[in-house]
Amino acid sequence: GLTAQEQADLVAFMKSLTDERVRFEEAPFDHPQLLIPHGHQLGAHHQLGSMAAEDQVEILPAVGQQGRAPLGLPPLQPFEAGLR
């Protein structure tokens, strides 16, 4: 039931609450290497047979206290950027 202006104001307010350290994955938002499940590959050779599906993963590299910059990684993009 919000007007277009109220929606825009709400989005602007919520963005103002975001900690910039999150974008750069700086401490305390640093993390070890993470493996993120990303579907399956059919027909991969596997101990269960050639038709078994094998997990695929995306690798999110480890990021230390200094964040993404020392690794040459750009800042994280906002969620909405992936919607375009």
Backbone torsions as a table, in degrees:
resi	resn	phi	psi	omega
1	GLY	NA	15.0	-179.8
2	LEU	-88.4	147.3	174.0
3	THR	-73.2	167.6	178.8
4	ALA	-59.3	-39.7	179.5
5	GLN	-67.4	-41.0	178.1
6	GLU	-64.4	-38.5	176.8
7	GLN	-62.9	-46.3	179.3
8	ALA	-61.9	-40.6	178.4
9	ASP	-64.6	-40.2	179.3
10	LEU	-64.6	-43.8	177.7
11	VAL	-61.9	-44.5	179.3
12	ALA	-62.0	-40.1	178.3
13	PHE	-63.6	-46.9	-178.3
14	MET	-64.1	-37.7	177.4
15	LYS	-64.8	-31.7	-179.9
16	SER	-69.4	-17.5	179.6
17	LEU	-84.9	-9.0	-176.9
18	THR	-74.8	129.3	178.3
19	ASP	-78.9	124.4	-177.9
20	GLU	-60.8	-23.9	178.6
21	ARG	-63.7	-24.1	178.1
22	VAL	-66.7	-44.8	-178.7
23	ARG	-58.2	-34.8	-176.9
24	PHE	-102.8	3.0	180.0
25	GLU	52.5	40.6	176.7
26	GLU	-84.3	158.5	179.3
27	ALA	-51.3	137.6	6.8
28	PRO	-90.5	18.0	-177.8
29	PHE	-101.8	14.7	175.4
30	ASP	-74.7	166.6	-175.2
31	HIS	-158.8	160.0	173.3
32	PRO	-75.5	177.2	174.8
33	GLN	-59.6	135.1	-179.5
34	LEU	-121.1	137.5	175.3
35	LEU	-106.5	119.1	-175.4
36	ILE	-107.8	117.9	178.9
37	PRO	-56.3	135.0	-176.1
38	HIS	-142.0	57.6	175.8
39	GLY	85.9	-164.2	-175.9
40	HIS	-137.1	152.4	175.1
41	GLN	-110.4	120.7	-179.6
42	LEU	-81.1	150.2	174.8
43	GLY	77.5	6.7	178.3
44	ALA	-71.9	146.6	177.6
45	HIS	-68.2	128.5	-173.8
46	HIS	-148.1	158.8	-178.5
47	GLN	-61.4	-20.5	-179.5
48	LEU	-89.2	-4.0	-179.7
49	GLY	126.6	166.8	-173.5
50	SER	-72.6	-16.0	-179.2
51	MET	-96.4	1.5	179.0
52	ALA	-71.5	145.4	177.4
53	ALA	-83.0	143.0	179.3
54	GLU	-116.1	133.4	-179.3
55	ASP	-61.1	140.5	170.7
56	GLN	-109.8	145.1	180.0
57	VAL	-133.3	149.4	169.4
58	GLU	-96.2	136.2	-179.8
59	ILE	-102.0	119.7	175.5
60	LEU	-98.4	111.2	-173.5
61	PRO	-64.3	153.0	177.3
62	ALA	-61.5	141.5	178.6
63	VAL	-129.1	125.9	-178.6
64	GLY	-87.4	-171.0	-176.3
65	GLN	-55.9	-32.0	-177.2
66	GLN	-80.0	-7.0	175.6
67	GLY	86.3	-156.5	-173.5
68	ARG	-77.7	-29.7	-173.2
69	ALA	-56.2	-48.2	-179.5
70	PRO	-62.0	-20.6	178.7
71	LEU	-89.9	-2.5	-177.9
72	GLY	75.1	20.6	-179.6
73	LEU	-94.5	139.9	176.9
74	PRO	-72.5	163.4	177.2
75	PRO	-64.0	155.4	176.6
76	LEU	-63.1	145.4	177.9
77	GLN	-89.3	149.1	177.7
78	PRO	-63.8	153.3	-179.3
79	PHE	-51.7	-42.8	-175.8
80	GLU	-62.8	-23.9	178.8
81	ALA	-64.4	-31.1	178.2
82	GLY	-75.9	-10.7	-179.5
83	LEU	-88.0	-13.9	-176.4
84	ARG	-80.8	NA	NA
